[in-house]
Amino acid sequence: MSIELEAVERGELEALHAAAPEALHAALGLACETTGTALVSVAGALPPSAIVVNRTIGLGVAAPARPDTADAIVERYRRAGVRRYFVHVHPACAPPELRAWLLARGLEPVRGWMKFTRGREAPPAVTSTVATRRARAEEMAAFARIAAAAFDLGEASVPWLACLDRARDWHAYVAVSDDEVVGTGGLFVRDGIGWLDFGATAPAHRGRGAQSAILRQRILDALDLGCRVIATATGEAVPGDPQHSYNNIRKMGFREAYLRENFAPPKTG
């Protein structure tokens, strides 16, 4: 199942890139390329914090990686001017030397991402003071502003994220209070698997149950769409972090599936 989850997550990145108009591809330095068997997602004009889209997935998963593949990935981000990116390392990646290759190329281990899954059981009820539903076309700009801020993607990413509701297999959701969009969430569905991403709440409206409500809404819709498995991810639990997202995910019936390591260039500045 973990390999299927990687494939679906890879698909959502490809679909997000494909939804961007050509002008945005040029303005943001967007590229989505296969290097070896890995998918290399690039957004060269976004800030160094934009690791949600500047990342490589699938290295050493479908087939063993090679040293020249690691070289090509590092060089691709260098040419794009991306100072900070993640290379995901799946627990079953091959060969075992892969981690050493990444270290030798100047990357270092950083906080991993915990992947979660749940089955077709109904989600628990939640208490919230906001309403949730599919996003309307005229709400996608507000959706994009909230998600861009929450995921440190920068203001330049807003027109791109505003395309999410038009991306293949993607569904965009909003939490609304008095006709104001206060929360966001995305659902990507492919091959019987639902992938949840871009869950965020505007800072002024946190503590109102928006994230739990929008998480529940997406689970219900994924079940209606026939998903046999629903998955998501967040940063691994570390000491000193309040783990709000981690705990919200667990409360909605998700279970830890596996921890995926991340390697990145050292932070500068």
C-alpha positions, 0 to 999 in steps of 0.5 A, a space after each residue: 500500500 505504501 507504494 500506491 500512496 507514493 504514486 497517488 501523491 506523485 499524481 497530485 503534484 503532476 496534476 497541480 503543475 498541469 493545471 497552471 496556465 503557460 504564463 504561470 509556468 514561465 512566471 514561476 519557473 514551474 517544471 515537473 520532470 521525471 529523472 530516473 524513476 523520480 518525479 522532480 517538482 520545481 517552482 524556481 520563482 517561489 521562496 526557499 520555504 516553498 518545499 511543498 512544491 519544490 520536492 522530489 518523490 519516488 527516488 529509488 522506489 519503482 527501481 533502484 536509484 543510481 548516483 547519477 540520478 542523485 547528481 541530476 536532481 541536485 543539478 536541476 534545482 541548482 539550475 532553477 535557483 532553488 536553494 531549499 528543496 526536499 528529496 523524499 526517501 521512502 522506507 523501502 527505497 533502494 539501494 541502501 547507499 542512497 542516503 549516503 549519496 545524498 549526504 555526499 552531495 551536500 544534503 542533510 536529514 531534516 524533519 520527516 513526514 508521517 504518512 497516515 491512512 484510514 479505511 471506509 469507516 465513518 468519521 466522528 462528528 466534530 464541533 465547529 462554528 463554521 460551515 464547510 463545502 466545495 469551493 466556488 470558482 469566485 472563492 478560489 482566490 481567497 482559498 489560494 491566499 490562505 493556503 499560500 500563507 499557511 504553507 509558506 509558498 509566498 504571494 507569487 503562488 496565489 494564482 497557481 493555487 487558485 487553479 486547484 479546483 480545475 486540476 485533474 482529479 482535484 477537489 477544493 473545499 472551503 470553511 466559511 463564516 458569514 460568507 468569508 472564506 476562513 479555511 481551506 482543504 484539498 482532496 485528490 482522488 485517483 485509483 480508489 485512494 483519496 489524498 488530503 492536502 492544503 488544509 489551512 485556516 486563516 490565523 484570525 479564525 483558528 480555534 473554531 474547529 475549521 480544520 476538523 470540520 473541513 477534514 471531516 467533509 473531505 473524508 465524507 466526500 472521498 467515501 462517496 467517491 468510492 475511495 477504499 483508502 484515504 491518506 494524508 501527511 504532516 511533519 513527524 512528531 518532535 519534542 516541543 512541537 504542539 502537533 496540532 495537525 498531527 492530533 487533528 488527523 489522529 482524531 479523525 480516525 487516521 493511523 500512522 502508516 509510515 515515516 518518510 525521511 526527507 533530505 534537503 540542502 542546509 538552510 542559509 541566511 
